[in-house]
Amino acid sequence: MSILKNSPLRIVFMGTPDFAVGSLKHILEAGLNVVGVITAPDRPAGRGQKLQESAVKQFALQHDLKILQPTNLKDAEFLKALEVLQANLQVVVAFRMLPKEVWQMPAYGTFNLHASLLPQYRGAAPINWAIINGETETGVTTFFIDEKIDTGNIILQQKEIIHPEDNVGDLHDRLMETGAKLVVETCKLIEKGNVELKAQKDAPELKPAPKIHKETCEIDWSTSLETIYNHIRGLSPYPGAWTTMVQGDKEEQIKIFATKMEVGKHHYNVGTLVLDKKSIKVAVQNGFILLLELQLPGKRRMKVNEVLNGLKLEEGAYLR
């Protein structure tokens, strides 16, 4: 790819959730010229189904930025409106897949921020899967977009340690900040023409990061203590790991958000709930999962001491 040198940046920023806001904020704080923001259309949300603006739109409105909200990225009117902005660089953070006519439009090209060390964890949920799989390190990558998903030439990468107690929310917030700084650094390198691209190399041991579905979130109590612990923190605070609580003929789905591991031998069947005045434990293969925060049907998310105040379990209750 031929990179122009020393042409002042005219940036179109594309993003939707909170994760993208961090990058847009840092771009503006760096004094870079944002000529437009592309974000998702307003969507109905909540019980009242009121139209909800994306986090990026809310931020863009506060900073008087030009906003486009296309439903179809190939629509002729949208493409014309995008062209009118005369951007020479497009920055994409947590947005949808772009058609070729969009990502090829600016002279400098279009780069994306991805929350993993590519080529590992390509896909929609890299932060979740890194924790679910028990990784101790991840990071962020900026790369130029091409025809496939998350496969383009790498511009910059920055590593981030995953701590044993991190959940997705913790790691999300750190990667948002690290990624935002990397986006600004990438913009400046592109503007100066100092980009050194690195091709991604595929390998058999690559781990994917597909979209999280409800079935992904179900806890399998037959797996190891550490696997269960990582699975729960890899889905917390959103969308939340869930399981089925069985008491006699009654079955209810509950969500679990925070736990601790307790290694040790016991005589209980896997999934058995063990209660005392201060704790709720779940028996697993090589110890217990201590439940710290959970959500019972029709209730809010609660600490275990709040749950114990009103929880009455039949003898033999278990999680399945």
Kinemage of the C-alpha trace (Angstrom):
@kinemage 1
@onewidth
@group {chain A} dominant
@subgroup {mainchain}
@vectorlist {calphas} color= white
{ca met a 1} P 0.000 0.000 0.000
{ca ser a 2} L 1.408 3.373 -0.956
{ca ile a 3} L 1.335 5.808 1.963
{ca leu a 4} L 1.242 9.550 1.323
{ca lys a 5} L 3.518 11.729 3.407
{ca asn a 6} L 2.757 14.856 5.404
{ca ser a 7} L -0.794 15.365 4.150
{ca pro a 8} L -2.842 16.722 7.099
{ca leu a 9} L -5.255 14.094 8.334
{ca arg a 10} L -8.966 14.319 7.664
{ca ile a 11} L -10.370 11.457 9.736
{ca val a 12} L -13.712 9.696 9.554
{ca phe a 13} L -14.204 7.683 12.741
{ca met a 14} L -16.430 4.573 12.760
{ca gly a 15} L -17.589 2.951 15.994
{ca thr a 16} L -20.578 2.241 18.204
{ca pro a 17} L -20.059 1.069 21.839
{ca asp a 18} L -18.215 2.498 24.855
{ca phe a 19} L -15.012 0.743 23.796
{ca ala a 20} L -14.880 2.969 20.704
{ca val a 21} L -15.517 6.184 22.656
{ca gly a 22} L -12.079 5.919 24.297
{ca ser a 23} L -10.351 6.058 20.911
{ca leu a 24} L -12.460 8.929 19.572
{ca lys a 25} L -11.819 10.898 22.773
{ca his a 26} L -8.038 10.415 22.495
{ca ile a 27} L -8.071 11.358 18.795
{ca leu a 28} L -9.753 14.672 19.613
{ca glu a 29} L -7.487 15.312 22.601
{ca ala a 30} L -4.469 14.776 20.324
{ca gly a 31} L -5.724 17.634 18.151
{ca leu a 32} L -6.400 15.437 15.124
{ca asn a 33} L -9.046 16.551 12.643
{ca val a 34} L -12.216 14.430 12.741
{ca val a 35} L -14.460 15.412 9.825
{ca gly a 36} L -17.192 12.873 10.510
{ca val a 37} L -18.402 10.027 12.709
{ca ile a 38} L -20.200 6.917 11.441
{ca thr a 39} L -22.163 4.948 14.023
{ca ala a 40} L -25.106 2.555 14.285
{ca pro a 41} L -28.691 3.810 13.896
{ca asp a 42} L -30.632 4.522 17.091
{ca arg a 43} L -32.238 1.313 18.356
{ca pro a 44} L -35.185 0.548 20.678
{ca ala a 45} L -33.985 -0.568 24.115
{ca gly a 46} L -35.338 -1.303 27.587
{ca arg a 47} L -38.870 -2.067 28.688
{ca gly a 48} L -40.282 1.058 27.079
{ca gln a 49} L -38.441 0.316 23.818
{ca lys a 50} L -37.343 3.950 23.600
{ca leu a 51} L -34.813 4.788 20.906
{ca gln a 52} L -31.301 4.575 22.321
{ca glu a 53} L -28.361 6.459 20.835
{ca ser a 54} L -25.039 4.635 20.641
{ca ala a 55} L -22.288 5.629 23.077
{ca val a 56} L -20.278 7.003 20.149
{ca lys a 57} L -23.203 9.125 18.932
{ca gln a 58} L -23.727 10.580 22.403
{ca phe a 59} L -20.047 11.526 22.605
{ca ala a 60} L -20.001 12.922 19.051
{ca leu a 61} L -23.039 15.117 19.788
{ca gln a 62} L -21.295 16.551 22.846
{ca his a 63} L -18.375 17.567 20.606
{ca asp a 64} L -20.427 18.901 17.673
{ca leu a 65} L -19.100 16.316 15.226
{ca lys a 66} L -20.797 15.472 11.935
{ca ile a 67} L -22.699 12.177 12.371
{ca leu a 68} L -23.906 9.644 9.810
{ca gln a 69} L -26.008 6.618 10.838
{ca pro a 70} L -26.465 4.403 7.771
{ca thr a 71} L -28.564 1.253 7.893
{ca asn a 72} L -26.923 0.022 4.681
{ca leu a 73} L -23.219 0.710 4.143
{ca lys a 74} L -23.591 0.119 0.395
{ca asp a 75} L -26.422 2.615 0.022
{ca ala a 76} L -25.646 5.165 -2.720
{ca glu a 77} L -26.754 8.142 -0.620
{ca phe a 78} L -24.521 7.095 2.267
{ca leu a 79} L -21.519 6.558 -0.021
{ca lys a 80} L -22.073 10.001 -1.525
{ca ala a 81} L -22.339 11.606 1.941
{ca leu a 82} L -19.151 9.803 2.993
{ca glu a 83} L -17.321 11.012 -0.103
{ca val a 84} L -18.404 14.609 0.550
{ca leu a 85} L -16.499 14.506 3.874
{ca gln a 86} L -13.256 14.197 1.860
{ca ala a 87} L -11.545 12.061 4.495
{ca asn a 88} L -8.083 10.732 3.731
{ca leu a 89} L -8.119 8.235 6.645
{ca gln a 90} L -10.840 6.112 8.226
{ca val a 91} L -10.449 4.743 11.761
{ca val a 92} L -12.649 1.821 12.791
{ca val a 93} L -13.152 0.708 16.405
{ca ala a 94} L -15.870 -1.817 17.331
{ca phe a 95} L -17.996 -1.329 14.234
{ca arg a 96} L -19.452 -3.695 11.654
{ca met a 97} L -17.752 -5.222 8.631
{ca leu a 98} L -17.191 -2.640 5.881
{ca pro a 99} L -17.802 -3.177 2.163
{ca lys a 100} L -14.811 -2.653 -0.129
{ca glu a 101} L -16.232 0.577 -1.577
{ca val a 102} L -16.099 2.084 1.928
{ca trp a 103} L -12.713 0.900 3.236
{ca gln a 104} L -10.953 1.649 -0.058
{ca met a 105} L -12.305 5.202 -0.291
{ca pro a 106} L -9.690 7.306 1.585
{ca ala a 107} L -6.155 7.866 0.208
{ca tyr a 108} L -4.479 6.698 3.423
{ca gly a 109} L -6.796 3.699 3.700
{ca thr a 110} L -8.850 2.412 6.623
{ca phe a 111} L -7.410 0.887 9.770
{ca asn a 112} L -9.098 -0.998 12.577
{ca leu a 113} L -8.345 -1.406 16.285
{ca his a 114} L -8.797 -5.004 17.440
{ca ala a 115} L -8.675 -6.094 21.099
{ca ser a 116} L -6.218 -8.960 20.719
{ca leu a 117} L -2.717 -9.673 19.502
{ca leu a 118} L -3.595 -10.638 15.952
{ca pro a 119} L -3.632 -13.132 14.341
{ca gln a 120} L -4.861 -14.675 17.620
{ca tyr a 121} L -8.516 -14.177 18.552
{ca arg a 122} L -9.937 -12.884 15.311
{ca gly a 123} L -13.665 -12.318 15.623
{ca ala a 124} L -16.361 -10.482 17.547
{ca ala a 125} L -15.484 -11.291 21.186
{ca pro a 126} L -11.687 -11.354 21.678
{ca ile a 127} L -11.736 -10.025 25.245
{ca asn a 128} L -14.218 -12.677 26.423
{ca trp a 129} L -12.421 -15.578 24.783
{ca ala a 130} L -8.952 -14.607 26.026
{ca ile a 131} L -10.222 -14.850 29.623
{ca ile a 132} L -12.417 -17.909 29.019
{ca asn a 133} L -9.364 -19.716 27.619
{ca gly a 134} L -7.250 -18.771 30.631
{ca glu a 135} L -4.756 -16.572 28.787
{ca thr a 136} L -2.298 -14.583 30.893
{ca glu a 137} L -1.571 -12.056 28.141
{ca thr a 138} L -3.468 -10.330 25.361
{ca gly a 139} L -3.279 -6.894 23.795
{ca val a 140} L -4.458 -4.586 21.037
{ca thr a 141} L -3.614 -4.374 17.349
{ca thr a 142} L -4.073 -1.743 14.672
{ca phe a 143} L -4.206 -3.081 11.121
{ca phe a 144} L -5.320 -2.005 7.667
{ca ile a 145} L -8.662 -3.506 6.673
{ca asp a 146} L -8.819 -5.875 3.702
{ca glu a 147} L -11.428 -8.225 2.200
{ca lys a 148} L -11.450 -10.711 5.088
{ca ile a 149} L -12.202 -10.314 8.809
{ca asp a 150} L -9.241 -9.208 10.973
{ca thr a 151} L -6.616 -10.416 8.492
{ca gly a 152} L -5.061 -7.200 7.172
{ca asn a 153} L -1.470 -6.009 7.514
{ca ile a 154} L -0.522 -5.122 11.091
{ca ile a 155} L 0.573 -1.560 11.870
{ca leu a 156} L 1.167 -1.585 15.657
{ca gln a 157} L 0.589 -3.887 18.635
{ca gln a 158} L 0.675 -3.407 22.397
{ca lys a 159} L 0.604 -6.207 24.983
{ca glu a 160} L -1.580 -6.233 28.114
{ca ile a 161} L -1.268 -8.603 31.085
{ca ile a 162} L -4.391 -10.510 32.140
{ca his a 163} L -4.460 -10.822 35.935
{ca pro a 164} L -5.920 -13.977 37.537
{ca glu a 165} L -8.775 -11.973 39.102
{ca asp a 166} L -9.658 -9.951 35.972
{ca asn a 167} L -13.124 -10.221 34.516
{ca val a 168} L -14.161 -8.951 31.081
{ca gly a 169} L -15.146 -5.551 32.465
{ca asp a 170} L -11.708 -5.024 34.034
{ca leu a 171} L -9.817 -6.060 30.910
{ca his a 172} L -12.197 -4.154 28.603
{ca asp a 173} L -11.471 -0.879 30.407
{ca arg a 174} L -7.693 -1.332 30.299
{ca leu a 175} L -7.685 -2.373 26.642
{ca met a 176} L -9.929 0.577 25.776
{ca glu a 177} L -7.292 2.944 27.207
{ca thr a 178} L -4.301 1.072 25.751
{ca gly a 179} L -6.059 0.789 22.397
{ca ala a 180} L -6.981 4.476 22.321
{ca lys a 181} L -3.334 5.461 22.743
{ca leu a 182} L -2.326 3.006 20.019
{ca val a 183} L -4.919 4.498 17.652
{ca val a 184} L -3.465 7.988 18.096
{ca glu a 185} L 0.084 6.684 17.623
{ca thr a 186} L -1.054 4.879 14.467
{ca cys a 187} L -2.704 8.013 13.066
{ca lys a 188} L 0.469 10.021 13.591
{ca leu a 189} L 2.668 7.372 11.947
{ca ile a 190} L 0.345 7.272 8.933
{ca glu a 191} L 0.356 11.054 8.642
{ca lys a 192} L 4.179 11.114 8.658
{ca gly a 193} L 4.464 8.177 6.249
{ca asn a 194} L 6.459 6.149 8.801
{ca val a 195} L 4.323 3.011 8.760
{ca glu a 196} L 6.068 -0.362 8.618
{ca leu a 197} L 3.510 -3.045 7.836
{ca lys a 198} L 3.695 -6.634 9.014
{ca ala a 199} L 1.719 -9.367 7.274
{ca gln a 200} L -0.308 -11.715 9.463
{ca lys a 201} L 0.776 -15.346 9.373
{ca asp a 202} L -1.832 -18.059 9.750
{ca ala a 203} L -0.986 -21.102 11.837
{ca pro a 204} L -2.839 -24.251 12.957
{ca glu a 205} L -2.828 -23.146 16.620
{ca leu a 206} L -4.786 -19.928 16.033
{ca lys a 207} L -7.641 -19.420 18.502
{ca pro a 208} L -10.880 -17.813 17.236
{ca ala a 209} L -13.125 -15.306 19.049
{ca pro a 210} L -16.643 -15.916 17.700
{ca lys a 211} L -19.719 -14.039 18.855
{ca ile a 212} L -20.985 -15.053 22.300
{ca his a 213} L -24.382 -16.793 22.240
{ca lys a 214} L -26.625 -17.902 25.110
{ca glu a 215} L -25.446 -21.500 24.808
{ca thr a 216} L -21.837 -20.289 25.116
{ca cys a 217} L -22.705 -18.851 28.520
{ca glu a 218} L -24.001 -22.061 30.116
{ca ile a 219} L -21.662 -23.379 32.817
{ca asp a 220} L -20.473 -26.973 32.496
{ca trp a 221} L -19.886 -28.088 36.076
{ca ser a 222} L -18.181 -31.307 34.928
{ca thr a 223} L -15.102 -29.418 33.736
{ca ser a 224} L -12.125 -28.469 35.913
{ca leu a 225} L -12.182 -25.925 38.733
{ca glu a 226} L -10.009 -23.471 36.791
{ca thr a 227} L -11.996 -23.898 33.557
{ca ile a 228} L -15.250 -23.029 35.356
{ca tyr a 229} L -13.655 -20.040 37.115
{ca asn a 230} L -12.295 -18.665 33.821
{ca his a 231} L -15.602 -19.250 32.044
{ca ile a 232} L -17.544 -17.226 34.620
{ca arg a 233} L -15.123 -14.279 34.738
{ca gly a 234} L -14.843 -14.368 30.945
{ca leu a 235} L -18.574 -13.541 30.740
{ca ser a 236} L -18.814 -11.008 33.567
{ca pro a 237} L -20.369 -8.486 33.800
{ca tyr a 238} L -21.936 -9.078 30.399
{ca pro a 239} L -23.625 -11.204 29.170
{ca gly a 240} L -23.197 -13.302 32.321
{ca ala a 241} L -22.627 -17.030 32.790
{ca trp a 242} L -25.749 -18.993 33.660
{ca thr a 243} L -26.727 -22.355 35.071
{ca thr a 244} L -29.841 -24.270 36.110
{ca met a 245} L -30.625 -24.626 39.825
{ca val a 246} L -32.561 -27.810 40.583
{ca gln a 247} L -34.602 -28.297 43.745
{ca gly a 248} L -36.781 -31.378 43.587
{ca asp a 249} L -39.165 -30.811 40.660
{ca lys a 250} L -38.356 -27.091 40.455
{ca glu a 251} L -35.793 -25.759 37.991
{ca glu a 252} L -34.670 -22.115 37.692
{ca gln a 253} L -31.982 -20.371 35.685
{ca ile a 254} L -29.546 -18.231 37.663
{ca lys a 255} L -26.628 -16.062 36.572
{ca ile a 256} L -23.224 -16.078 38.259
{ca phe a 257} L -20.905 -13.067 38.001
{ca ala a 258} L -18.087 -13.518 40.507
{ca thr a 259} L -16.497 -16.530 42.178
{ca lys a 260} L -13.390 -17.800 43.937
{ca met a 261} L -11.669 -21.157 43.633
{ca glu a 262} L -11.123 -23.486 46.578
{ca val a 263} L -8.972 -26.506 45.831
{ca gly a 264} L -9.609 -29.652 47.880
{ca lys a 265} L -11.056 -33.139 48.052
{ca his a 266} L -14.683 -33.778 48.957
{ca his a 267} L -17.375 -36.463 48.808
{ca tyr a 268} L -20.109 -34.427 47.040
{ca asn a 269} L -21.492 -35.031 43.574
{ca val a 270} L -20.466 -32.442 40.977
{ca gly a 271} L -22.846 -29.468 41.058
{ca thr a 272} L -24.020 -30.007 44.646
{ca leu a 273} L -24.749 -26.752 46.507
{ca val a 274} L -23.083 -26.552 49.928
{ca leu a 275} L -24.331 -23.720 52.190
{ca asp a 276} L -23.345 -22.330 55.536
{ca lys a 277} L -24.129 -18.980 57.203
{ca lys a 278} L -21.498 -17.094 55.194
{ca ser a 279} L -20.995 -18.902 51.909
{ca ile a 280} L -22.475 -20.807 49.009
{ca lys a 281} L -20.188 -23.357 47.388
{ca val a 282} L -20.589 -25.544 44.322
{ca ala a 283} L -18.841 -28.902 44.371
{ca val a 284} L -16.704 -29.562 41.276
{ca gln a 285} L -14.105 -32.133 40.277
{ca asn a 286} L -11.113 -30.871 42.237
{ca gly a 287} L -12.623 -28.541 44.812
{ca phe a 288} L -15.326 -25.916 45.161
{ca ile a 289} L -16.453 -22.794 43.320
{ca leu a 290} L -17.397 -20.168 45.918
{ca leu a 291} L -20.227 -17.980 44.647
{ca leu a 292} L -19.622 -14.276 45.391
{ca glu a 293} L -22.132 -12.465 43.151
{ca leu a 294} L -25.187 -13.955 41.487
{ca gln a 295} L -28.633 -13.160 40.175
{ca leu a 296} L -31.704 -15.210 41.011
{ca pro a 297} L -34.781 -15.217 38.726
{ca gly a 298} L -36.618 -11.879 38.861
{ca lys a 299} L -33.997 -10.384 41.189
{ca arg a 300} L -31.143 -7.921 40.758
{ca arg a 301} L -27.488 -8.913 40.865
{ca met a 302} L -26.546 -9.475 44.526
{ca lys a 303} L -23.577 -10.256 46.770
{ca val a 304} L -23.661 -13.694 48.365
{ca asn a 305} L -24.461 -12.330 51.856
{ca glu a 306} L -27.611 -10.649 50.467
{ca val a 307} L -28.634 -13.877 48.748
{ca leu a 308} L -28.151 -15.938 51.905
{ca asn a 309} L -30.572 -13.695 53.831
{ca gly a 310} L -33.526 -14.872 51.776
{ca leu a 311} L -32.402 -18.109 50.129
{ca lys a 312} L -34.008 -21.342 51.256
{ca leu a 313} L -32.775 -24.479 49.548
{ca glu a 314} L -34.168 -27.980 49.772
{ca glu a 315} L -31.746 -30.711 50.777
{ca gly a 316} L -30.055 -32.113 47.691
{ca ala a 317} L -30.316 -28.888 45.651
{ca tyr a 318} L -27.734 -28.713 42.904
{ca leu a 319} L -26.625 -26.808 39.814
{ca arg a 320} L -26.813 -28.492 36.445
